[in-house]
Amino acid sequence: MNNYLRHFRTITYHRREVRRGCFKVGLYWNGITHDLSKYSPEEFMVGAKYYQGHRSPNNAEREELGYSTAWLHHKGRNKHHYEYWFDYSAEEKKGIIPVKMPTKYIVEMLVDRVAACKIYAGKNFTEAAPYEYFRSGRDVVVMEKESKALLERLLKMFYEKGEEETYHYIRVNVLGKHQRHFI
């Protein structure tokens, strides 16, 4: 099987996992539209070229070029990435700053991280993995304070309480979605 097909299968499986999680919390549109830009030529071709199966191909491109063209394209089009949420400060001398993320995108980011950990860890996935991954890079993540705190709190809850309880809590208490969900 060539890398084009492998990459296609990986991103499609990832999107299916994110869609499943988003539907559980009531973010149906986010689940349907999640990461569609990964199928664009700017992202897909790079992903296939650097495909390895055990980590993001963007890291391999970054190691070769010093940056990732696919990542720059991706994070500028997908609001569930905290890197999307930077703007110039209204205060003249502060420069570019992280801004508060809408809650639905923080939740989609959580679901995205869980799905990515499931894809890359495979049978070795544990509910601790997304939280541990976040904690390992927490000090270098430049995010607006409240957004980062909510993400960390939900990742910790996922680790301590599991997927079902966390997603139910998010649907009812974080997003206020009381409607029935499917999947």
VOGU-3710 file (C-alpha; in Angstrom, 3 decimals, decimal comma):
1> mnnylrhfrt> 0,000/0,000/0,000  1,449/3,390/-0,924  1,741/6,399/1,368  -1,071/8,250/-0,390  -3,528/5,551/0,562  -2,057/5,111/4,048  -2,285/8,832/4,712  -5,828/8,991/3,345  -6,872/6,125/5,625  -5,203/7,728/8,657
11> ityhrrevrr> -6,824/11,136/8,245  -10,175/9,572/7,424  -10,012/7,368/10,517  -8,986/10,414/12,593  -11,928/12,429/11,272  -14,286/9,547/12,048  -13,016/9,406/15,645  -13,377/13,178/16,042  -16,847/13,094/14,509  -17,885/10,360/16,954
21> gcfkvglywn> -16,634/12,425/19,916  -18,114/15,682/18,654  -21,497/14,035/18,180  -21,358/12,724/21,758  -20,929/16,258/23,114  -23,482/17,763/20,718  -21,091/19,528/18,324  -22,545/18,003/15,179  -21,378/20,611/12,654  -17,870/20,649/14,131
31> githdlskys> -17,767/16,872/13,835  -18,898/16,911/10,208  -16,520/19,670/9,092  -13,519/18,769/11,276  -10,175/18,850/9,436  -11,601/18,937/5,916  -8,562/20,988/4,904  -6,430/17,839/5,344  -7,813/16,683/1,989  -6,662/19,878/0,234
41> peefmvgaky> -3,601/19,519/-2,027  -1,577/21,860/0,243  -1,969/19,499/3,187  -2,649/16,103/1,640  0,393/15,963/-0,646  2,750/16,934/2,179  1,071/14,436/4,488  1,540/11,620/1,981  5,154/12,591/1,262  6,127/12,580/4,954
51> yqghrspnna> 3,757/9,838/6,134  5,195/7,573/8,851  2,101/6,209/10,582  3,203/6,766/14,170  3,274/10,578/14,313  2,159/13,633/12,406  3,826/13,979/8,994  4,024/17,712/9,736  6,799/16,958/12,240  8,882/15,249/9,551
61> ereelgysta> 8,382/18,173/7,159  9,303/20,552/9,965  12,503/18,613/10,658  13,505/18,821/6,994  12,547/22,431/6,234  12,550/24,071/9,656  8,798/24,690/9,372  5,747/22,884/8,045  3,881/24,293/5,070  1,018/21,872/5,708
71> wlhhkgrnkh> 0,722/22,958/9,350  0,752/26,663/8,459  -2,071/26,001/6,011  -3,973/23,795/8,471  -3,867/25,917/11,607  -4,960/28,992/9,678  -8,185/27,274/8,596  -9,193/25,210/11,618  -10,492/27,083/14,650  -10,015/24,129/17,004
81> hyeywfdysa> -6,272/24,839/17,042  -5,163/27,361/19,639  -2,594/28,656/17,157  -5,490/30,045/15,113  -6,410/32,356/18,001  -3,721/35,046/17,873  -4,267/38,703/17,123  -2,622/42,058/17,634  -3,261/43,476/21,073  -5,387/46,587/21,388
91> eekkgiipvk> -2,628/47,793/23,691  0,092/49,257/21,521  3,208/47,687/23,053  1,963/44,123/23,561  2,249/42,942/19,958  0,651/39,657/18,974  -1,172/37,888/21,799  -3,287/34,781/22,289  -7,000/35,531/22,558  -9,757/33,633/24,322
101> mptkyiveml> -11,144/30,740/22,308  -14,860/30,084/22,000  -15,738/27,101/24,204  -16,940/24,918/21,340  -13,488/25,051/19,749  -11,777/24,169/23,022  -14,056/21,134/23,241  -13,332/20,210/19,619  -9,615/20,555/20,399  -10,015/18,127/23,307
111> vdrvaackiy> -11,834/15,612/21,102  -9,167/16,113/18,406  -6,358/15,387/20,875  -8,110/12,273/22,150  -8,596/11,020/18,584  -4,964/11,746/17,644  -3,725/9,837/20,687  -5,981/6,906/19,778  -4,642/6,881/16,209  -0,962/7,096/17,070
121> agknfteaap> -1,015/4,900/20,207  -3,286/2,228/18,751  -3,725/-0,677/21,190  -1,516/1,139/23,709  -3,974/4,037/24,090  -4,936/4,931/27,643  -7,237/7,662/28,871  -4,164/9,237/30,477  -2,421/9,731/27,107  -4,083/13,008/25,971
131> yeyfrsgrdv> -3,516/14,615/29,391  0,085/13,402/29,612  0,792/14,699/26,105  -0,641/18,104/27,046  1,325/18,188/30,320  4,580/17,343/28,546  4,345/20,524/26,464  2,205/22,677/28,752  4,922/25,197/29,557  5,630/26,020/25,920
141> vvmekeskal> 1,990/26,180/24,799  1,100/29,833/24,292  -2,637/29,981/24,885  -4,969/32,506/26,464  -5,073/31,726/30,192  -8,767/30,792/30,582  -8,800/28,727/27,389  -5,725/26,794/28,511  -7,177/26,214/31,985  -10,437/24,821/30,556
151> lerllkmfye> -8,590/22,524/28,160  -6,368/21,228/30,942  -9,314/20,711/33,308  -11,217/18,710/30,691  -8,173/16,632/29,721  -7,587/15,839/33,394  -11,245/14,867/33,801  -10,958/12,596/30,746  -7,973/10,912/32,405  -9,643/10,573/35,802
161> kgeeetyhyi> -13,286/9,894/34,844  -13,096/8,430/31,351  -14,594/9,311/27,997  -18,285/8,697/28,663  -18,484/10,711/31,880  -16,341/13,536/30,506  -18,292/13,845/27,262  -21,587/13,799/29,170  -20,279/16,506/31,507  -19,167/18,618/28,558
171> rvnvlgkhqr> -22,501/18,241/26,750  -24,571/19,184/29,808  -22,354/21,496/31,866  -19,840/23,068/29,501  -21,818/23,424/26,289  -25,301/23,196/27,782  -26,450/20,671/25,199  -29,316/18,741/26,791  -30,591/17,190/23,587  -30,170/13,508/22,910
181> hfi> -27,126/12,558/20,957  -26,455/9,669/18,634  -23,445/7,381/18,085
//
